[in-house]
Each structure stands twice: as structure tokens, then as C-alpha cells.
């Protein structure tokens, strides 16, 4: 029986080795490329803009606040690889509003800097709170911003990418888009939705030489994170702290590097690696190495994940006991 299993594994890896050259795309050259970034006025989006500018790309930044956009554009311009030939432009727009307006903005952006080669869907909003305490309209708000904003931006550009048989599309999700966490019933749902979109879209456009990446950044030191911390339940803070806090520049470097080579799942940090292997499911792969890692580590990481889940439950139980004790003290 062990011999049969060993032979089966050997044949499996031989098959992966044979097909891997067929599924690995050519890396995208950022020198002279047009990269469009939604949510590019701050946080991870702004850091990604800096990263691609360093590599010679022309950059379009989209966000709602023109003042922040102008400030971000100046910052990105200071990091260009070639100051004379690289352009940075901005458009103030709400990606949750009329699709016709979004489509017209995308057309103007391409009229100015050429066809978009790479799209980063970074626009997003985080909100935490216990399910029965989050206003119902906030669930729709997060879906509109985190999910529909990405749908609209991608829809406005996908046709041109298909015509040119060339492109990269990146959806920035979150580690909360890989597992549901206490206090993130609204946020996690909006980020989980991006996975279904990304996997389905990749199957549709792969034959058009368009590659989709789905990024799962951990807690990142951004203005959005600072705002999020103001309303986080204690349980959510304690659970989130287990993954640490990362700097935007580091997260951006990892996302850009993975997207350039067409990697579907983009993770950051050791916990991010474990989650990516553990939740890979039926996601696409682009190399024999990636496939092998997923096959060999999934069982081990599932065992480790049970320890994580137990620690999370312990945190919730402890906080519940503390809250109960406080209520008792108030009644005496």
C-alpha cells in the first residue's frame, strides 16, 4: 500500500512538472507600463504606487479625496525611476457611484497614459464590531466599497485587456478574507467575496493572457488601520495581534512581486504563508514549486490551525468572563 501511495505521488509530481511550463506566464515588465491603482491616496495603495514607480511605471491614482491624491502624487513622483519620462496622474472619483462615470474616468486615464497594463484594486474600508451591534447599512456599505468598487474598476478595463491579450489584475483582500474572525462579520464577508470573483475571473481570462492575483495582507500600519483600531472589540484586537503589524512598503513589495509573475495567491509573513497553503482550495497555480508546497503542507497546517482556533476561543471566553464580572460589580 505504501508503495502504491509513493508511486501515485511520484506520478502526480511528474504530471505537475510537465504542465508547469504551460501555465507559468511571462513576467510583466513594469518599465514604461501603465499601472492604475484604486485607493491610491494612502496606505497600501500609495505604497504600491511608490513601488511600481521605482520600477519605471507610469501611474494613475484613483481615490475620493483630491487633496490626499495630490499629496500622494507628489510623493510618488519623488520616487520615480526616470523623472523625465514617467508620468503620475490622479482622478478623484467614488468607485461606488455611477458605473458610467467610472468608465469615462478609465477612458480618460488611458487616453493620457496609454492602455492600462496592470490594475490594483486597493480601495477599501475596514469596520469591526459585534454582529448584532453593527448597523445594517454598514454591511451594504462595506460590500459596495470593498467588493463592488473592485467589480466596477475591473469591468471598465477588462475589455481593453482582452483586446490586447495582455494584463494583470490584482484584488487586495485581507487575511480576514481567508478566515472569519470575531468582530469582522461585515468586513470578512466583503473580503471573502473577492475570492469568488478572482477565481472565477481568472478562469475566464487566462486564455486572454490576463492573470489575476488575490492578495491577503495582514494588519498593516496605515491610516485605515488606525481608524479601525478605534472601534475594534477587545477580542478582535487580541486575535489580530497574533499576526503582528507590517509596514506598507514591505506589504507593497510582496504584492507587486507576486503580481508581476502572475501568482494567484499573494501572502505576507509566516502566518500569511500558512493561511495561503491551508486555504488554497481549487485556486490556480503557476509553478511546480507552489503546487508541491500546497500538497505537502496542507495537512500539517490544518493541524496547526486547530491550535490557533483554540487560542482564539480562549481569548473570547476570557473576555466574556471579564465582561460578566464587570457587570456583576456594577449591580452590587
Secondary structure, DSSP 8 states (H G I E B T S, - for coil): -HHHHHHHHHHHHHHHHHHHHHH-------TT-EEEEETTTSHHHHHHHHHHHHTT-EEEEEES-HHHHHHHHHHHHTT-SSTTT--EEEEE--TTS-HHHHHHHHHHHHHHH-S-SEEEE-------B-GGGS-HHHHHHHIIIIIIHHHHHHHHHHHHHHHHT-EEEEEE--GGGTS--TTBHHHHHHHHHHHHHHHHHHHHHGGGTEEEEEEE--SB-SHHHHHHHHH--HHHHHHHGGG--B-HHHHHHHHHHHHHTT-SEEE-HHHHHHHHHHT-TT----SHHHHHHHHHHHHHHHHHHHHHHHHHHHHHHHHHHHHHHHHHHHH-
